[in-house]
Amino acid sequence: MLRVIHAFDVKPGVLEIPFIEWLDAQLDQITKRFGCLERKTWVFIDGIRGDYEKGKPEQRPKYLNEAFWPNQENADRFRQWLLSDEGKEFRQKWFSSVVNHTVLRYVEAPDWRPLTDD
């Protein structure tokens, strides 16, 4: 399973709620065509840099758009579509409306516990 998160802020001057509603509806529809298993948009509350004792508050992007893919190939096919002429209009509207954009891709960590006979 591959997890992809887009972290971003909505660009000043863009109507935030209508844009997020549009983006969610479009991504729900489009990503399903490429095998996305589930996706959600989260609102980031707060964060710190450092540990819990000495950490300092740190500003992070407000929105986290999360998608679960069965494998990297499905996510890559969506990315290829996004970069294609067919995805151009959607891509331009999406990325011209956001700032502080970052993409994070995760896979489940292997089980590091030793195998024993216990």
C-alpha positions in Angstrom: 0.0 0.0 0.0 1.3 3.5 -0.9 0.1 6.6 0.9 0.5 9.9 -0.8 -0.1 13.2 1.0 -0.2 16.7 -0.6 0.3 19.4 2.0 -0.6 22.9 0.9 -2.1 26.2 1.7 -4.8 27.9 -0.4 -3.3 30.9 -2.2 -4.5 34.3 -0.8 -7.4 35.6 -2.9 -8.7 32.1 -3.7 -12.1 31.4 -2.0 -10.9 28.6 0.3 -14.1 26.5 1.0 -15.3 26.4 -2.6 -11.8 25.6 -3.8 -11.4 22.7 -1.3 -14.9 21.4 -2.2 -14.0 21.5 -5.9 -10.7 19.8 -5.4 -12.1 17.0 -3.2 -14.9 16.3 -5.7 -12.5 16.3 -8.7 -9.9 14.1 -6.9 -12.6 11.7 -5.7 -13.8 11.2 -9.3 -10.4 11.2 -11.1 -8.3 9.1 -8.7 -10.9 6.3 -8.6 -10.3 5.8 -12.3 -6.6 5.0 -11.5 -7.4 2.6 -8.6 -7.2 4.9 -5.5 -8.6 3.0 -2.6 -9.5 5.9 -0.4 -8.8 9.6 0.0 -9.5 12.4 2.4 -8.6 16.0 3.1 -7.5 16.9 6.6 -7.0 20.3 8.2 -3.8 20.6 10.1 -4.2 21.9 13.7 -0.6 22.5 14.9 2.9 21.2 15.0 6.2 21.5 16.7 9.9 21.2 15.7 11.9 19.2 18.2 10.9 17.1 21.1 7.9 17.5 23.5 10.1 19.2 26.2 12.0 21.7 24.1 10.0 21.8 20.8 8.9 25.1 19.3 5.6 25.7 17.5 6.1 25.7 13.8 3.7 26.9 11.0 2.8 24.1 8.6 0.5 24.0 5.5 -3.1 24.0 6.6 -4.4 21.2 4.3 -3.3 17.6 4.0 -4.8 15.8 1.1 -4.3 12.1 1.7 -4.7 9.2 -0.8 -4.3 5.4 -0.3 -3.1 3.5 -3.4 -2.8 -0.3 -3.8 0.7 0.1 -5.2 3.1 2.6 -6.7 2.1 1.7 -10.3 -1.5 3.0 -9.7 -0.3 6.2 -8.2 2.2 6.7 -11.0 -0.5 6.3 -13.6 -2.5 9.1 -11.9 0.6 11.2 -11.9 1.2 10.5 -15.6 -2.4 11.5 -16.3 -2.0 14.7 -14.2 1.0 15.7 -16.4 -0.8 14.8 -19.6 -2.6 17.1 -22.0 -5.9 15.6 -20.7 -5.0 16.5 -17.1 -3.7 20.0 -18.0 -6.8 22.1 -17.1 -7.3 20.3 -13.8 -3.6 20.5 -12.9 -3.4 24.2 -13.8 -6.5 25.1 -11.7 -5.2 23.0 -8.7 -1.7 24.3 -8.6 -2.5 27.9 -9.5 -4.7 28.0 -6.4 -2.2 26.6 -3.8 1.1 27.7 -2.2 3.5 25.9 0.1 2.8 22.6 -1.7 4.7 19.5 -0.8 4.1 15.9 -1.8 5.0 13.1 0.6 4.9 9.4 -0.4 4.9 6.6 2.2 4.9 2.9 2.3 4.4 0.7 5.4 7.7 0.1 7.3 8.9 -3.5 7.4 8.5 -5.4 10.6 11.9 -5.1 12.2 11.1 -7.5 15.1 13.3 -10.6 14.9 11.5 -13.9 14.0 11.7 -16.3 16.9 10.3 -19.7 17.8 8.4 -18.2 20.8 
